[in-house]
Amino acid sequence: MIQKIAFGGGCHWCTEAVFQSLIGVQNVAQGWVQSTGENDSFSEAVIVTFDVNEIPLKVLVEIHLRTHKSTVQHSMRKKYRSAVYFYDKVQQIEVTDILSELQTNFEDNIITQVLPFVAFKASREEITNYYYSNPKKPFCEQFINPKLKLLLTAFSEFAAKEKLKHL
């Protein structure tokens, strides 16, 4: 069964690369997501289309929490809102339950919000597929490679190893 979910937390180049490197993820759209209320400004995020039979939502949420500062409030949270954006009430409940369950694995409180998805603005085409267009860029080596190495060690069952063999 194919589903969509959106994740925001850090730089969308990093987030895009992480989710592009997973088995069961069919598409990652990089850009900015808008929610409601005090979160109605656009914030860097990705929309992930995935097959729940190949990779469970819980695994995607945990990977998201482990690959950005999900327990830290910092000055850039408006641009890099830590959030999981849901598409329907069922997904909202599931994500809320997953975050509660995963909290026991974190020493500090998870600050990641569960927010309704309202709108998306895609990134310019020339900056999409940022990591896989040139993984040797200094930004990629410094910030993205450690996240991808985490996939290989902590989530190896779901890592697309053929994409990550250069690490």
Backbone as JSON Lines, residues from 0, in Angstrom:
{"i":0,"aa":"M","n":[0.84,-1.18,0.0],"ca":[0.0,0.0,0.0],"c":[0.89,1.25,0.0]}
{"i":1,"aa":"I","n":[0.6,2.17,-0.9],"ca":[1.4,3.38,-1.05],"c":[0.78,4.5,-0.22]}
{"i":2,"aa":"Q","n":[1.65,5.2,0.54],"ca":[1.23,6.34,1.35],"c":[2.19,7.5,1.14]}
{"i":3,"aa":"K","n":[1.73,8.68,1.58],"ca":[2.57,9.87,1.61],"c":[2.59,10.41,3.02]}
{"i":4,"aa":"I","n":[3.74,10.97,3.4],"ca":[3.91,11.66,4.67],"c":[4.97,12.74,4.42]}
{"i":5,"aa":"A","n":[4.93,13.81,5.16],"ca":[5.94,14.86,4.99],"c":[6.73,15.02,6.28]}
{"i":6,"aa":"F","n":[8.03,15.31,6.12],"ca":[8.94,15.47,7.25],"c":[9.7,16.77,7.13]}
{"i":7,"aa":"G","n":[9.81,17.48,8.23],"ca":[10.63,18.67,8.29],"c":[11.47,18.63,9.55]}
{"i":8,"aa":"G","n":[12.66,19.18,9.48],"ca":[13.49,19.19,10.68],"c":[14.8,19.9,10.48]}
{"i":9,"aa":"G","n":[15.47,19.56,9.44],"ca":[16.74,20.18,9.13],"c":[16.73,20.59,7.68]}
{"i":10,"aa":"C","n":[17.89,20.79,7.16],"ca":[18.05,21.17,5.76],"c":[17.38,20.14,4.86]}
{"i":11,"aa":"H","n":[16.61,20.61,3.89],"ca":[15.91,19.64,3.04],"c":[16.85,18.86,2.13]}
{"i":12,"aa":"W","n":[18.07,19.34,1.92],"ca":[19.05,18.55,1.16],"c":[19.4,17.3,1.95]}
{"i":13,"aa":"C","n":[19.6,17.46,3.25],"ca":[19.92,16.32,4.12],"c":[18.74,15.36,4.2]}
{"i":14,"aa":"T","n":[17.57,15.93,4.47],"ca":[16.37,15.11,4.63],"c":[16.06,14.34,3.35]}
{"i":15,"aa":"E","n":[16.19,15.02,2.22],"ca":[15.96,14.38,0.92],"c":[16.89,13.17,0.75]}
{"i":16,"aa":"A","n":[18.17,13.35,1.0],"ca":[19.16,12.28,0.81],"c":[18.87,11.09,1.72]}
{"i":17,"aa":"V","n":[18.51,11.37,2.97],"ca":[18.21,10.28,3.91],"c":[17.08,9.42,3.36]}
{"i":18,"aa":"F","n":[15.97,10.04,3.0],"ca":[14.81,9.25,2.57],"c":[15.0,8.65,1.18]}
{"i":19,"aa":"Q","n":[15.81,9.27,0.32],"ca":[16.11,8.68,-0.99],"c":[16.94,7.41,-0.84]}
{"i":20,"aa":"S","n":[17.55,7.23,0.32],"ca":[18.48,6.12,0.54],"c":[17.84,4.92,1.23]}
{"i":21,"aa":"L","n":[16.51,4.87,1.21],"ca":[15.79,3.81,1.9],"c":[15.02,2.91,0.94]}
{"i":22,"aa":"I","n":[15.01,1.63,1.24],"ca":[14.2,0.66,0.51],"c":[12.73,0.97,0.81]}
{"i":23,"aa":"G","n":[11.89,0.91,-0.19],"ca":[10.46,1.13,0.01],"c":[10.02,2.56,-0.22]}
{"i":24,"aa":"V","n":[10.98,3.48,-0.3],"ca":[10.64,4.87,-0.61],"c":[10.64,5.02,-2.13]}
{"i":25,"aa":"Q","n":[9.5,5.43,-2.65],"ca":[9.34,5.53,-4.1],"c":[9.66,6.91,-4.64]}
{"i":26,"aa":"N","n":[9.44,7.94,-3.83],"ca":[9.71,9.3,-4.28],"c":[9.93,10.2,-3.08]}
{"i":27,"aa":"V","n":[10.81,11.18,-3.25],"ca":[11.04,12.21,-2.24],"c":[10.98,13.55,-2.96]}
{"i":28,"aa":"A","n":[9.99,14.37,-2.59],"ca":[9.84,15.71,-3.16],"c":[10.4,16.71,-2.16]}
{"i":29,"aa":"Q","n":[11.39,17.46,-2.58],"ca":[12.06,18.43,-1.72],"c":[11.45,19.81,-1.88]}
{"i":30,"aa":"G","n":[11.27,20.53,-0.77],"ca":[10.74,21.89,-0.86],"c":[10.38,22.45,0.5]}
{"i":31,"aa":"W","n":[9.23,23.09,0.54],"ca":[8.75,23.74,1.77],"c":[7.3,23.34,2.0]}
{"i":32,"aa":"V","n":[6.99,23.02,3.27],"ca":[5.64,22.62,3.65],"c":[5.04,23.68,4.56]}
{"i":33,"aa":"Q","n":[3.75,23.88,4.38],"ca":[2.98,24.8,5.21],"c":[1.96,24.01,6.0]}
{"i":34,"aa":"S","n":[1.75,24.44,7.24],"ca":[0.71,23.83,8.07],"c":[-0.31,24.92,8.43]}
{"i":35,"aa":"T","n":[-0.83,24.87,9.64],"ca":[-1.88,25.81,10.05],"c":[-1.47,26.58,11.3]}
{"i":36,"aa":"G","n":[-2.26,27.56,11.67],"ca":[-2.06,28.32,12.9],"c":[-0.69,28.97,12.95]}
{"i":37,"aa":"E","n":[-0.01,28.82,14.08],"ca":[1.32,29.43,14.24],"c":[2.36,28.76,13.33]}
{"i":38,"aa":"N","n":[2.01,27.67,12.69],"ca":[2.9,26.96,11.77],"c":[2.49,27.15,10.31]}
{"i":39,"aa":"D","n":[1.85,28.29,10.02],"ca":[1.36,28.5,8.65],"c":[2.43,29.06,7.71]}
{"i":40,"aa":"S","n":[3.62,29.34,8.22],"ca":[4.71,29.75,7.34],"c":[5.31,28.5,6.7]}
{"i":41,"aa":"F","n":[5.89,28.65,5.52],"ca":[6.53,27.52,4.86],"c":[7.86,27.22,5.54]}
{"i":42,"aa":"S","n":[8.16,25.95,5.72],"ca":[9.37,25.5,6.38],"c":[9.98,24.38,5.54]}
{"i":43,"aa":"E","n":[11.31,24.3,5.51],"ca":[11.97,23.27,4.7],"c":[11.5,21.88,5.09]}
{"i":44,"aa":"A","n":[11.19,21.08,4.08],"ca":[10.66,19.74,4.34],"c":[10.7,18.9,3.06]}
{"i":45,"aa":"V","n":[10.33,17.64,3.22],"ca":[10.19,16.73,2.08],"c":[8.88,15.98,2.2]}
{"i":46,"aa":"I","n":[8.33,15.62,1.06],"ca":[7.19,14.7,1.01],"c":[7.74,13.35,0.58]}
{"i":47,"aa":"V","n":[7.45,12.34,1.37],"ca":[7.95,10.99,1.11],"c":[6.79,10.1,0.69]}
{"i":48,"aa":"T","n":[6.91,9.5,-0.49],"ca":[5.96,8.51,-0.97],"c":[6.6,7.15,-0.75]}
{"i":49,"aa":"F","n":[5.91,6.28,-0.02],"ca":[6.52,5.01,0.38],"c":[5.51,3.87,0.35]}
{"i":50,"aa":"D","n":[6.05,2.66,0.3],"ca":[5.25,1.44,0.32],"c":[5.3,0.88,1.75]}
{"i":51,"aa":"V","n":[4.17,0.92,2.45],"ca":[4.13,0.46,3.85],"c":[4.45,-1.03,3.98]}
{"i":52,"aa":"N","n":[4.34,-1.79,2.91],"ca":[4.69,-3.2,2.95],"c":[6.21,-3.42,2.92]}
{"i":53,"aa":"E","n":[6.96,-2.39,2.51],"ca":[8.41,-2.49,2.44],"c":[9.1,-1.74,3.58]}
{"i":54,"aa":"I","n":[8.5,-0.64,4.02],"ca":[9.07,0.14,5.11],"c":[7.93,0.74,5.93]}
{"i":55,"aa":"P","n":[7.82,0.36,7.19],"ca":[6.72,0.87,8.02],"c":[6.88,2.36,8.35]}
{"i":56,"aa":"L","n":[5.76,3.01,8.58],"ca":[5.77,4.42,8.96],"c":[6.6,4.63,10.23]}
{"i":57,"aa":"K","n":[6.51,3.71,11.17],"ca":[7.28,3.83,12.41],"c":[8.77,3.93,12.13]}
{"i":58,"aa":"V","n":[9.27,3.16,11.19],"ca":[10.69,3.2,10.85],"c":[11.04,4.55,10.23]}
{"i":59,"aa":"L","n":[10.19,5.04,9.34],"ca":[10.44,6.36,8.74],"c":[10.49,7.45,9.8]}
{"i":60,"aa":"V","n":[9.55,7.41,10.74],"ca":[9.52,8.42,11.8],"c":[10.77,8.32,12.67]}
{"i":61,"aa":"E","n":[11.17,7.11,13.02],"ca":[12.37,6.97,13.85],"c":[13.61,7.45,13.12]}
{"i":62,"aa":"I","n":[13.72,7.12,11.85],"ca":[14.86,7.61,11.06],"c":[14.86,9.14,11.03]}
{"i":63,"aa":"H","n":[13.69,9.71,10.86],"ca":[13.58,11.17,10.86],"c":[14.07,11.74,12.19]}
{"i":64,"aa":"L","n":[13.63,11.17,13.29],"ca":[14.03,11.67,14.61],"c":[15.54,11.55,14.83]}
{"i":65,"aa":"R","n":[16.14,10.5,14.3],"ca":[17.57,10.23,14.52],"c":[18.48,11.01,13.57]}
{"i":66,"aa":"T","n":[17.92,11.6,12.52],"ca":[18.76,12.27,11.52],"c":[18.59,13.79,11.5]}
{"i":67,"aa":"H","n":[17.95,14.33,12.51],"ca":[17.95,15.79,12.72],"c":[17.84,16.04,14.22]}
{"i":68,"aa":"K","n":[17.97,17.27,14.63],"ca":[17.95,17.6,16.06],"c":[16.52,17.64,16.57]}
{"i":69,"aa":"S","n":[15.96,16.46,16.77],"ca":[14.54,16.32,17.14],"c":[14.25,16.6,18.6]}
{"i":70,"aa":"T","n":[15.28,16.88,19.38],"ca":[15.09,17.17,20.81],"c":[15.61,18.56,21.18]}
{"i":71,"aa":"V","n":[15.91,19.38,20.18],"ca":[16.57,20.66,20.43],"c":[15.78,21.82,19.82]}
{"i":72,"aa":"Q","n":[15.46,22.8,20.65],"ca":[14.91,24.06,20.14],"c":[16.11,24.94,19.8]}
{"i":73,"aa":"H","n":[16.13,25.5,18.61],"ca":[17.23,26.4,18.25],"c":[16.67,27.58,17.46]}
{"i":74,"aa":"S","n":[17.52,28.53,17.18],"ca":[17.09,29.8,16.58],"c":[16.55,29.65,15.16]}
{"i":75,"aa":"M","n":[16.83,28.54,14.5],"ca":[16.39,28.36,13.11],"c":[15.14,27.49,12.99]}
{"i":76,"aa":"R","n":[14.4,27.27,14.07],"ca":[13.24,26.38,14.04],"c":[12.11,26.86,13.12]}
{"i":77,"aa":"K","n":[12.04,28.14,12.83],"ca":[11.0,28.6,11.9],"c":[11.31,28.09,10.49]}
{"i":78,"aa":"K","n":[12.58,28.17,10.09],"ca":[13.0,27.68,8.78],"c":[13.08,26.15,8.75]}
{"i":79,"aa":"Y","n":[13.52,25.59,9.88],"ca":[13.71,24.14,10.0],"c":[12.79,23.59,11.09]}
{"i":80,"aa":"R","n":[11.5,23.69,10.88],"ca":[10.52,23.21,11.86],"c":[10.64,21.69,11.99]}
{"i":81,"aa":"S","n":[10.74,21.2,13.21],"ca":[10.79,19.76,13.45],"c":[9.36,19.24,13.48]}
{"i":82,"aa":"A","n":[8.98,18.55,12.4],"ca":[7.57,18.14,12.29],"c":[7.41,16.91,11.42]}
{"i":83,"aa":"V","n":[6.31,16.22,11.69],"ca":[5.78,15.21,10.79],"c":[4.42,15.74,10.37]}
{"i":84,"aa":"Y","n":[4.22,15.89,9.06],"ca":[2.99,16.45,8.52],"c":[2.1,15.32,8.02]}
{"i":85,"aa":"F","n":[0.93,15.22,8.6],"ca":[0.01,14.15,8.26],"c":[-1.01,14.61,7.21]}
{"i":86,"aa":"Y","n":[-1.56,13.61,6.51],"ca":[-2.53,13.87,5.44],"c":[-3.97,13.57,5.85]}
{"i":87,"aa":"D","n":[-4.16,12.78,6.91],"ca":[-5.51,12.47,7.37],"c":[-5.49,12.13,8.85]}
{"i":88,"aa":"K","n":[-6.67,12.01,9.44],"ca":[-6.82,11.78,10.88],"c":[-6.18,10.46,11.31]}
{"i":89,"aa":"V","n":[-6.3,9.42,10.5],"ca":[-5.72,8.12,10.83],"c":[-4.2,8.25,10.94]}
{"i":90,"aa":"Q","n":[-3.6,8.94,9.98],"ca":[-2.15,9.15,10.0],"c":[-1.75,10.0,11.22]}
{"i":91,"aa":"Q","n":[-2.55,10.99,11.55],"ca":[-2.26,11.83,12.71],"c":[-2.19,10.99,13.98]}
{"i":92,"aa":"I","n":[-3.15,10.13,14.17],"ca":[-3.19,9.27,15.36],"c":[-2.0,8.32,15.36]}
{"i":93,"aa":"E","n":[-1.72,7.72,14.21],"ca":[-0.6,6.77,14.12],"c":[0.73,7.46,14.44]}
{"i":94,"aa":"V","n":[0.97,8.62,13.88],"ca":[2.23,9.33,14.12],"c":[2.34,9.77,15.58]}
{"i":95,"aa":"T","n":[1.25,10.25,16.15],"ca":[1.25,10.66,17.56],"c":[1.6,9.47,18.46]}
{"i":96,"aa":"D","n":[1.01,8.32,18.17],"ca":[1.3,7.1,18.94],"c":[2.76,6.67,18.77]}
{"i":97,"aa":"I","n":[3.27,6.76,17.55],"ca":[4.66,6.39,17.28],"c":[5.62,7.29,18.06]}
{"i":98,"aa":"L","n":[5.37,8.59,18.04],"ca":[6.24,9.51,18.78],"c":[6.22,9.22,20.27]}
{"i":99,"aa":"S","n":[5.05,8.93,20.81],"ca":[4.95,8.59,22.24],"c":[5.75,7.33,22.56]}
{"i":100,"aa":"E","n":[5.63,6.35,21.7],"ca":[6.35,5.09,21.9],"c":[7.86,5.28,21.79]}
{"i":101,"aa":"L","n":[8.31,6.08,20.81],"ca":[9.74,6.28,20.59],"c":[10.38,7.18,21.65]}
{"i":102,"aa":"Q","n":[9.58,7.98,22.33],"ca":[10.13,8.89,23.35],"c":[10.96,8.13,24.37]}
{"i":103,"aa":"T","n":[10.6,6.9,24.68],"ca":[11.34,6.12,25.67],"c":[12.78,5.84,25.23]}
{"i":104,"aa":"N","n":[13.06,5.94,23.93],"ca":[14.41,5.71,23.4],"c":[15.27,6.96,23.4]}
{"i":105,"aa":"F","n":[14.73,8.09,23.86],"ca":[15.44,9.36,23.84],"c":[15.58,9.89,25.27]}
{"i":106,"aa":"E","n":[16.77,10.37,25.6],"ca":[17.0,10.93,26.92],"c":[16.24,12.25,27.09]}
{"i":107,"aa":"D","n":[16.28,13.12,26.07],"ca":[15.59,14.41,26.12],"c":[14.23,14.31,25.45]}
{"i":108,"aa":"N","n":[13.36,15.26,25.74],"ca":[12.02,15.27,25.15],"c":[12.09,15.54,23.64]}
{"i":109,"aa":"I","n":[11.35,14.75,22.91],"ca":[11.21,14.97,21.47],"c":[10.34,16.21,21.28]}
{"i":110,"aa":"I","n":[10.82,17.16,20.47],"ca":[10.07,18.39,20.22],"c":[9.32,18.35,18.9]}
{"i":111,"aa":"T","n":[9.5,17.29,18.14],"ca":[8.88,17.14,16.83],"c":[7.36,17.23,16.95]}
{"i":112,"aa":"Q","n":[6.79,18.12,16.15],"ca":[5.35,18.33,16.18],"c":[4.64,17.44,15.16]}
{"i":113,"aa":"V","n":[3.41,17.11,15.43],"ca":[2.55,16.38,14.49],"c":[1.56,17.43,13.97]}
{"i":114,"aa":"L","n":[1.7,17.78,12.69],"ca":[0.95,18.9,12.12],"c":[0.22,18.5,10.85]}
{"i":115,"aa":"P","n":[-0.91,19.15,10.57],"ca":[-1.61,18.87,9.32],"c":[-0.85,19.44,8.12]}
{"i":116,"aa":"F","n":[-0.78,18.66,7.07],"ca":[-0.2,19.12,5.8],"c":[-1.21,20.03,5.13]}
{"i":117,"aa":"V","n":[-0.79,21.22,4.74],"ca":[-1.69,22.16,4.07],"c":[-1.26,22.42,2.63]}
{"i":118,"aa":"A","n":[0.03,22.76,2.44],"ca":[0.5,23.12,1.1],"c":[1.98,22.8,0.96]}
{"i":119,"aa":"F","n":[2.43,22.72,-0.28],"ca":[3.82,22.4,-0.6],"c":[4.29,23.29,-1.74]}
{"i":120,"aa":"K","n":[5.51,23.8,-1.6],"ca":[6.18,24.51,-2.69],"c":[7.47,23.75,-2.98]}
{"i":121,"aa":"A","n":[7.58,23.24,-4.19],"ca":[8.76,22.45,-4.56],"c":[9.99,23.35,-4.7]}
{"i":122,"aa":"S","n":[11.15,22.77,-4.41],"ca":[12.42,23.47,-4.63],"c":[12.66,23.64,-6.12]}
{"i":123,"aa":"R","n":[13.55,24.56,-6.43],"ca":[13.98,24.72,-7.83],"c":[14.64,23.41,-8.28]}
{"i":124,"aa":"E","n":[14.39,23.04,-9.51],"ca":[14.89,21.76,-10.02],"c":[16.41,21.63,-9.89]}
{"i":125,"aa":"E","n":[17.14,22.73,-10.04],"ca":[18.6,22.65,-9.99],"c":[19.16,22.31,-8.6]}
{"i":126,"aa":"I","n":[18.34,22.38,-7.55],"ca":[18.84,21.98,-6.23],"c":[18.18,20.7,-5.72]}
{"i":127,"aa":"T","n":[17.32,20.09,-6.51],"ca":[16.74,18.8,-6.09],"c":[17.74,17.68,-6.4]}
{"i":128,"aa":"N","n":[17.54,16.57,-5.75],"ca":[18.47,15.44,-5.85],"c":[19.89,15.91,-5.54]}
{"i":129,"aa":"Y","n":[19.98,16.8,-4.56],"ca":[21.23,17.51,-4.25],"c":[22.37,16.55,-3.96]}
{"i":130,"aa":"Y","n":[22.15,15.63,-3.05],"ca":[23.23,14.73,-2.65],"c":[23.64,13.8,-3.79]}
{"i":131,"aa":"Y","n":[22.68,13.15,-4.39],"ca":[23.02,12.16,-5.4],"c":[23.48,12.77,-6.72]}
{"i":132,"aa":"S","n":[23.35,14.08,-6.87],"ca":[23.92,14.76,-8.04],"c":[25.43,14.93,-7.91]}
{"i":133,"aa":"N","n":[25.9,15.07,-6.67],"ca":[27.34,15.22,-6.45],"c":[27.67,14.96,-4.97]}
{"i":134,"aa":"P","n":[27.78,13.7,-4.59],"ca":[28.01,13.37,-3.18],"c":[29.38,13.81,-2.66]}
{"i":135,"aa":"K","n":[30.27,14.26,-3.52],"ca":[31.62,14.69,-3.1],"c":[31.67,16.16,-2.7]}
{"i":136,"aa":"K","n":[30.56,16.88,-2.82],"ca":[30.56,18.28,-2.39],"c":[30.88,18.32,-0.9]}
{"i":137,"aa":"P","n":[31.64,19.33,-0.45],"ca":[31.98,19.42,0.98],"c":[30.76,19.39,1.9]}
{"i":138,"aa":"F","n":[29.67,20.06,1.53],"ca":[28.46,20.04,2.35],"c":[27.96,18.61,2.51]}
{"i":139,"aa":"C","n":[27.95,17.86,1.43],"ca":[27.47,16.47,1.46],"c":[28.36,15.61,2.35]}
{"i":140,"aa":"E","n":[29.66,15.76,2.19],"ca":[30.58,14.95,2.98],"c":[30.51,15.29,4.47]}
{"i":141,"aa":"Q","n":[30.34,16.57,4.78],"ca":[30.34,16.99,6.18],"c":[29.01,16.73,6.89]}
{"i":142,"aa":"F","n":[27.9,17.0,6.22],"ca":[26.6,16.96,6.91],"c":[25.72,15.77,6.54]}
{"i":143,"aa":"I","n":[25.78,15.33,5.29],"ca":[24.87,14.26,4.85],"c":[25.46,12.88,5.06]}
{"i":144,"aa":"N","n":[26.74,12.7,4.75],"ca":[27.35,11.37,4.9],"c":[27.19,10.77,6.3]}
{"i":145,"aa":"P","n":[27.36,11.55,7.39],"ca":[27.14,10.94,8.71],"c":[25.72,10.41,8.9]}
{"i":146,"aa":"K","n":[24.75,11.07,8.34],"ca":[23.36,10.61,8.44],"c":[23.17,9.31,7.65]}
{"i":147,"aa":"L","n":[23.79,9.24,6.49],"ca":[23.67,8.03,5.67],"c":[24.43,6.86,6.28]}
{"i":148,"aa":"K","n":[25.54,7.15,6.94],"ca":[26.27,6.09,7.65],"c":[25.43,5.55,8.8]}
{"i":149,"aa":"L","n":[24.66,6.41,9.44],"ca":[23.75,5.96,10.5],"c":[22.72,4.98,9.93]}
{"i":150,"aa":"L","n":[22.23,5.25,8.73],"ca":[21.28,4.32,8.1],"c":[21.91,2.94,7.95]}
{"i":151,"aa":"L","n":[23.16,2.92,7.52],"ca":[23.84,1.63,7.3],"c":[24.07,0.86,8.59]}
{"i":152,"aa":"T","n":[24.25,1.58,9.69],"ca":[24.52,0.88,10.95],"c":[23.25,0.61,11.75]}
{"i":153,"aa":"A","n":[22.42,1.61,11.93],"ca":[21.25,1.46,12.81],"c":[19.99,0.98,12.09]}
{"i":154,"aa":"F","n":[19.93,1.17,10.78],"ca":[18.73,0.81,10.02],"c":[19.11,0.02,8.76]}
{"i":155,"aa":"S","n":[20.09,-0.85,8.89],"ca":[20.64,-1.55,7.71],"c":[19.6,-2.35,6.94]}
{"i":156,"aa":"E","n":[18.6,-2.86,7.65],"ca":[17.54,-3.65,6.99],"c":[16.78,-2.82,5.96]}
{"i":157,"aa":"F","n":[16.76,-1.5,6.16],"ca":[15.98,-0.62,5.29],"c":[16.85,0.27,4.41]}
{"i":158,"aa":"A","n":[18.17,0.21,4.58],"ca":[19.08,1.03,3.79],"c":[19.22,0.45,2.38]}
{"i":159,"aa":"A","n":[19.14,1.33,1.39],"ca":[19.35,0.92,0.0],"c":[20.86,0.85,-0.23]}
{"i":160,"aa":"K","n":[21.44,-0.29,0.12],"ca":[22.89,-0.44,0.16],"c":[23.57,-0.16,-1.17]}
{"i":161,"aa":"E","n":[22.91,-0.44,-2.28],"ca":[23.52,-0.17,-3.58],"c":[23.71,1.33,-3.8]}
{"i":162,"aa":"K","n":[22.85,2.16,-3.22],"ca":[23.01,3.61,-3.32],"c":[24.1,4.12,-2.38]}
{"i":163,"aa":"L","n":[24.38,3.37,-1.33],"ca":[25.28,3.83,-0.27],"c":[26.65,3.15,-0.31]}
{"i":164,"aa":"K","n":[26.93,2.4,-1.34],"ca":[28.19,1.65,-1.39],"c":[29.41,2.55,-1.45]}
{"i":165,"aa":"H","n":[29.26,3.82,-1.81],"ca":[30.39,4.75,-1.89],"c":[30.84,5.26,-0.52]}
{"i":166,"aa":"L","n":[30.07,4.97,0.52],"ca":[30.42,5.47,1.86],"c":[31.51,4.63,2.52]}
